[in-house]
Amino acid sequence: MSYKWETLKAMPSKRVFASPLVHEDNLYIIGGCNERGIPLDCFEMFNTKQKKWHRLQNIPTKRAAPAVVASGTKIIAVGGVSESQHPLSAIEIYDIAEKKWTVVDPLGDKLLGISCVLRGEKAYFMGGMSADTSPFDKFVELDLETFKWQIMPAMPTPRYATFAFLIDDKLYVIGGRQGKIPSVAFEMYDFDKRQWTCLPDIPSKRVFAMYATDGKNIFSVGGLLQPANQGFSDTCEAFNIEKGEWTKCQNMPTKRGDFAIGVVGGKLVCAGGLGNDGKPLTAAEVFDIESNTWMSVTDMPSSHCSCSYTMFNDQLYVCGGLSCRGPSNSMEVLRFA
């Protein structure tokens, strides 16, 4: 078993809290913040075959961490954090063929921390936080052909900054926050029955925990312990979807939060993040649920936390974020051989 990092060409703009999106063979990075925490309008594309970056037309509204989704020739950016550090209602659509953005009718609410998934020709957006820090239980559908909205049954637990996974045509929504308080809520929406089911809560309460799925299990890893003076966690928990129960797994070797996470070569990968010394990390570790064991792999070429990361072709792409030298434009990919 061999995991190997490759350093790719650096992203044109240094930034943190940008939103990544893979569409066809291209990785798009939308928005983010500069070294002063001010949202940006940067919009750049990395062609994974040519291994080249391209600057695209800037997004009309400067924003950090918008919810993003793509289908056909359209990329949609929803909400996020504005230049005034408040939630946004702006919705903008990029036409890949025409290479330009269009501003459409905004959301009824100004929200940040919205989660989204793509299901066929429809995108689903859930949760969010308003300017007064109130969490939302909203669940809405956007038809990507007609661009019409439909209100769906509300989530049982209002929250923002959740992780969402579409598995076997069921939507799993996990974690998130209510104000500054971490949520242990874990819920599943059945599209056929059009109803939510509350699943067993996440066993331990942590802020900035990270989540990933291999299609059979949903993993909850790391994060900041509560109260925060306890530092970052090495917790690893796995929910078996078939059995409907949580298992406490062997602890991750490195205590951390806010890291890149994915499943590469059938195994969970955790890379970078923020450690208890307050510095961005380069450590990368792999978890095998069958043997309940962790192993360390080669460190990342550069340190990252608050980075953009995504899976594509069984590879974990990591770019930007905060390095030991400040905002980064470094980009690396982890592959399994």
Helices and strands as residue ranges (DSSP letters): E 3-8, E 19-23, E 26-30, E 43-47, E 52-55, E 67-71, E 74-78, E 91-95, E 100-104, E 115-119, E 122-126, E 139-143, E 149-151, E 163-167, E 170-174, E 177-178, E 181-182, E 186-190, E 195-198, E 206-207, E 210-213, E 217-221, E 224-225, G 228-230, E 236-240, E 245-248, E 260-264, E 267-271, E 284-288, E 293-297, E 308-312, E 315-319, E 322-323, E 326-327, E 331-336
